[in-house]
Amino acid sequence: MLIANKHRAYFGLAKHVTHLFIVILFLFFIPYSTALADLFGDKEYQRVKIVDPYIELHTGPGRGYPIFHVVKRHTWIDIMKRKTDWFKIKDDRGVEGWVSRKQIEQTLTVAGIPKSFRDVLYDDYLHRRIEFGISAGEFDSDPIVSARLAYKFTENIALEFQVSKVAGKLSSSDIYAVNLVSTPFPDWRLTPHFTVGYGRFENEPKGALIQDIETEDDLANFGIGLRYYLTKRFFLRGDYRRYIVLSEDDRNDEFDEFSAGISFFF
């Protein structure tokens, strides 16, 4: 009977996680189609149009590098990457070179809007890959602190490693999880994000009773949050998460977390 109950508990947890994955894939298939193309296919760079008479291409990211090519007005170019105040670009003929920030600011986006310095900084922010953050909040009325390290595969999708400590009155708990973080609108200054993950939940009672024993169980989580960009490196982050802990008996324990913190890219 205990084995059957355990199997039913595993089945219930798997059903929760499966339903969540289906909802995320269905809701964000269209906005993520470009992100998946970047991940598994050719990368799409941002295109801008030259409005000055010409821009000068250098062989490297600095004025000390010689000018080897000139791209004329009305030509579309792709911005490939940035190094300090220099940008590597490619024109329609495949010629690649480095252009100063000042000349990049004198271009138009696909929407016909001038490329501002604020946009340039923001683009650089979005292309940073590694994120680290700390947060604090409540885990079913108990205080929780967390540290997170994430790697962005695309602007929309990141893999996050989470370590959390819950300091309860009756017990102390540790959470270790690997989460998939989806950000469907990364170019918004205030933008939502969604998480789903799996890991371990370790609980250590503070009492001295015989029945108070340490436990280790599997854990799944899903949630929603908001992030607000402060600078090109830092942003504020708030999260709500629901944790499902597969206990040793025949039930799943569920916990809610509300937290807020700060993160940065490097």
C-alpha positions in Angstrom: 0.0 0.0 0.0 2.8 2.4 0.9 4.5 1.8 -2.5 1.2 2.3 -4.3 0.7 5.6 -2.5 4.2 6.7 -3.3 3.6 6.0 -7.0 0.4 8.0 -6.9 2.3 10.9 -5.3 5.0 10.8 -8.0 2.3 10.6 -10.6 0.5 13.7 -9.2 3.7 15.7 -9.0 4.6 14.7 -12.6 1.2 15.8 -13.8 1.6 19.2 -12.1 5.0 19.8 -13.9 3.8 18.4 -17.2 0.7 20.8 -17.3 3.0 23.7 -16.4 5.4 23.0 -19.3 2.4 22.7 -21.7 1.0 26.0 -20.7 4.4 27.8 -21.1 5.1 26.2 -24.5 1.6 27.1 -25.7 1.6 30.7 -24.5 5.1 31.6 -25.6 5.6 29.6 -28.7 5.3 32.6 -31.0 7.5 35.1 -29.1 10.1 32.3 -28.5 10.2 31.2 -32.1 13.0 33.8 -32.8 14.8 32.9 -29.6 14.8 29.2 -30.5 16.1 30.1 -34.0 19.0 31.9 -32.3 19.7 28.9 -30.1 19.5 26.2 -32.7 20.0 28.0 -36.0 21.6 31.1 -37.5 21.6 34.1 -35.1 19.6 37.2 -36.1 21.4 40.4 -35.4 19.8 43.8 -35.0 19.6 45.7 -38.3 20.0 49.5 -38.6 20.2 51.9 -41.5 22.9 54.4 -42.2 21.7 58.0 -42.5 25.0 59.8 -42.5 26.9 60.1 -45.9 29.0 57.1 -44.8 30.5 55.3 -41.8 34.1 54.2 -41.4 35.0 50.6 -40.7 38.1 49.9 -38.6 40.0 46.6 -38.4 39.6 46.6 -34.6 37.7 48.2 -31.7 39.6 51.5 -31.4 40.8 54.6 -33.3 44.3 53.2 -33.4 43.2 50.5 -35.8 43.3 51.6 -39.5 40.2 52.3 -41.6 39.9 49.7 -44.3 36.3 50.2 -45.7 33.5 52.8 -46.0 29.8 51.9 -46.0 27.6 54.5 -47.7 24.3 56.1 -46.8 21.0 54.0 -47.0 22.9 50.8 -46.4 21.5 48.3 -43.9 24.1 46.9 -41.4 23.9 44.2 -38.7 25.2 45.0 -35.2 27.1 41.8 -34.2 28.6 42.6 -30.8 30.0 45.4 -28.7 33.4 46.1 -27.0 33.4 49.2 -24.8 32.3 52.0 -27.2 33.0 50.1 -30.4 30.6 47.9 -32.3 31.4 45.1 -34.8 29.0 45.4 -37.8 28.5 43.6 -41.1 27.0 45.2 -44.2 24.8 43.6 -46.9 27.9 42.4 -48.8 29.3 40.5 -45.8 32.1 43.0 -45.0 32.7 43.1 -41.2 34.4 45.8 -39.3 34.4 48.0 -36.2 32.4 51.3 -35.9 32.5 53.9 -33.1 29.5 54.4 -30.8 29.1 58.0 -32.2 28.5 56.6 -35.7 26.1 53.9 -34.5 24.0 56.6 -32.9 23.6 58.2 -36.3 21.5 55.2 -37.7 17.8 54.3 -37.9 16.2 51.1 -36.6 13.9 49.0 -38.7 11.0 51.0 -37.3 12.6 54.2 -38.6 13.5 55.5 -35.2 17.0 56.9 -34.4 19.2 54.6 -32.4 19.8 56.4 -29.1 22.7 56.0 -26.7 20.2 54.7 -24.2 19.2 51.9 -26.7 22.8 51.1 -27.2 23.4 50.6 -23.5 20.3 48.6 -23.2 21.2 46.3 -26.1 24.6 45.7 -24.4 22.7 44.8 -21.2 20.5 42.3 -22.9 23.4 40.5 -24.5 25.2 39.8 -21.2 25.0 36.1 -20.5 25.7 35.4 -16.8 23.3 36.7 -14.1 23.8 36.6 -10.3 21.3 37.7 -7.7 20.2 37.5 -4.1 16.8 37.9 -2.6 14.9 37.6 0.7 11.2 37.1 1.6 8.7 34.7 3.2 8.4 30.9 2.7 5.0 30.1 4.3 5.5 32.8 7.0 9.1 31.8 7.6 12.0 34.0 6.4 13.9 32.8 3.3 17.1 34.0 1.7 18.2 32.9 -1.8 21.2 33.1 -4.1 20.8 32.5 -7.8 23.2 32.0 -10.7 21.8 31.9 -14.3 23.1 31.6 -17.8 21.1 33.1 -20.7 21.0 30.9 -23.8 19.0 33.6 -25.6 17.4 36.9 -24.6 14.3 34.9 -23.6 15.5 31.7 -22.0 17.9 31.1 -19.1 18.9 28.2 -16.9 19.1 29.1 -13.3 20.8 27.4 -10.3 19.1 28.3 -7.0 20.2 27.8 -3.3 17.8 28.9 -0.6 17.8 28.8 3.2 14.5 28.8 5.2 15.0 29.7 8.9 11.7 28.5 10.5 10.7 28.5 14.2 10.5 24.7 14.3 12.9 23.6 11.6 15.5 24.8 9.2 15.3 23.9 5.5 17.6 24.1 2.5 16.4 24.2 -1.1 18.6 23.3 -4.1 17.0 23.7 -7.5 17.6 24.0 -11.2 15.1 26.3 -12.9 14.1 27.3 -16.4 13.4 31.0 -16.6 11.5 32.5 -19.5 11.3 36.2 -20.2 8.9 36.8 -23.1 9.5 40.5 -23.3 13.2 41.2 -22.5 13.2 44.6 -24.2 10.6 46.0 -21.7 12.1 48.1 -18.8 9.5 46.5 -16.5 9.0 42.9 -17.7 7.5 39.7 -16.4 9.3 36.4 -16.1 8.1 32.8 -15.5 10.0 29.9 -13.8 9.7 26.2 -13.6 12.2 23.9 -11.9 13.1 20.8 -10.0 15.5 20.0 -7.1 15.8 18.9 -3.5 14.3 19.9 -0.2 16.2 19.2 3.0 14.5 19.8 6.3 16.2 19.7 9.7 13.9 20.0 12.8 15.1 22.2 15.7 13.4 20.1 18.4 15.0 17.3 20.4 12.0 14.9 20.1 12.6 11.3 18.8 10.1 11.8 16.0 11.9 14.9 14.8 14.3 13.5 12.1 16.0 15.1 9.1 14.3 14.5 5.8 15.3 14.9 2.1 12.7 15.0 -0.6 12.3 15.8 -4.3 10.9 19.3 -5.0 9.3 21.0 -8.0 8.5 24.7 -8.3 6.8 27.1 -10.7 6.2 30.8 -10.4 5.9 34.3 -11.9 7.8 37.4 -11.2 8.7 41.0 -12.3 12.0 42.6 -13.0 12.8 46.3 -13.4 16.0 47.5 -15.0 17.9 50.1 -13.0 21.1 50.3 -15.1 22.7 48.3 -17.9 24.0 45.9 -15.3 21.5 45.9 -12.4 17.8 45.2 -12.0 15.3 44.7 -9.2 13.5 41.3 -9.1 10.3 40.1 -7.3 9.0 36.6 -7.4 6.0 34.5 -6.3 6.7 30.7 -6.4 4.7 27.6 -5.5 6.8 24.7 -4.2 5.6 21.1 -4.3 7.6 18.8 -2.0 7.2 15.0 -2.5 7.2 13.8 1.1 8.1 10.3 2.2 4.5 9.6 3.2 1.6 9.5 0.8 1.1 13.3 0.3 2.6 16.2 -1.5 3.4 19.3 0.7 2.9 22.7 -0.9 4.5 26.0 0.1 4.3 29.5 -1.2 7.2 32.0 -1.5 7.1 35.7 -1.9 10.6 37.4 -2.3 12.3 40.4 -3.6 16.0 41.2 -4.4 18.6 42.6 -6.8 20.4 40.9 -9.6 23.2 41.9 -12.0 24.8 40.7 -15.2 28.6 40.2 -15.7 
